[in-house]
Amino acid sequence: MSIESDIDLEGITKVSEVVATTLRQMREHTKVGMTSRGLDDFGYAILQSYGAQAAPKVAYDFPGYTCISINNEAAHGIPSDTTVLQEGDLVNIDVSAELNGYYADNGGSFILGEDTKGLGKLVDTSVSALYKALKEIRGGRKIADIGRIIETEAKKNGFKVIKNLVGHGVGRSLHEEPHEIPCFYDKQETRRFRKNTVVAVETFISTKGSYVHEKGDGWTLLADEGAYVAQHEHTILITDGEPIILTAANGI
């Protein structure tokens, strides 16, 4: 969306703070032995306390309030009463919400407890790639340049990027123009970021494989067998200089 007024700025700032606070508190609340459904319910209670609606359910009738993806699940994992979180799990929580007609989106992967699978470098690379990319985003910058930054950081650390999961515009709906902000370099991509617009920039960093596939439940996207994917996401407002990270309160 384009920020056309102080009302727009106030609206997108508020919903961004809500999703960021929800994500941070969900991360802090996550414990070994709890179910992903229990964690999802906890997050929904926070959204409700702010009067916000869960965007995946509102926009797409997703069977949960947040997306919680575990280990081999790269994105859009469905919260479940049978999924019990274990020590060393790679957990991704993606929180998006609607409040007073405005939408924001953020997410992040983390290791639950001890790093038994040796995935710390993967998570760190996803975070560093995101911040290196964000630092360079401004009005007039090519979208393809940002994909190159993320992909370069991944390769430098021995990882790949997922090419069929992307960032996107956000604001008046959950997914807006630009509908695709890739985390890889695409020489065919000629669009540029526009000042005073809001986008959600995401990294999808993989231990192996560059594509994910559907699990068969209509939602969950899986990495290759034996692979792991770390994702981190901020909603930002594009300026002439470094962007304003609207979801900075998520602590990522």
VENSULTA-V562798 format. One line per field, one symbol per residue. burial: I if it has 9 or more other C-alpha atoms within 8 Angstrom, else O. A space follows every 50 residues. Layout:
burial: ???
This chain:
burial: IOIOOOOIIOIIIIIIIIIIIIIIIIOOOIOIOIIIIIIIIIIIOIIIOO OIIIIIIIOOOIOIIIIIIIIIIIIIIIIOIOIIIOIIIIIIIIIIIIIO OIIIIIIIIIIIOOIOOOIOOIIOIIIIIIOIIIOIIIIOIIIIIIIIII IOIIIOOOIIIIIOOIIIIIIIOIIIIOIIIIIIIIOOOOOIIIIIIIII IIIIIIIIIIIIOIIOOOIIIIIIOOIIIIIIIIIIIIIOOIIOIIIIII OO
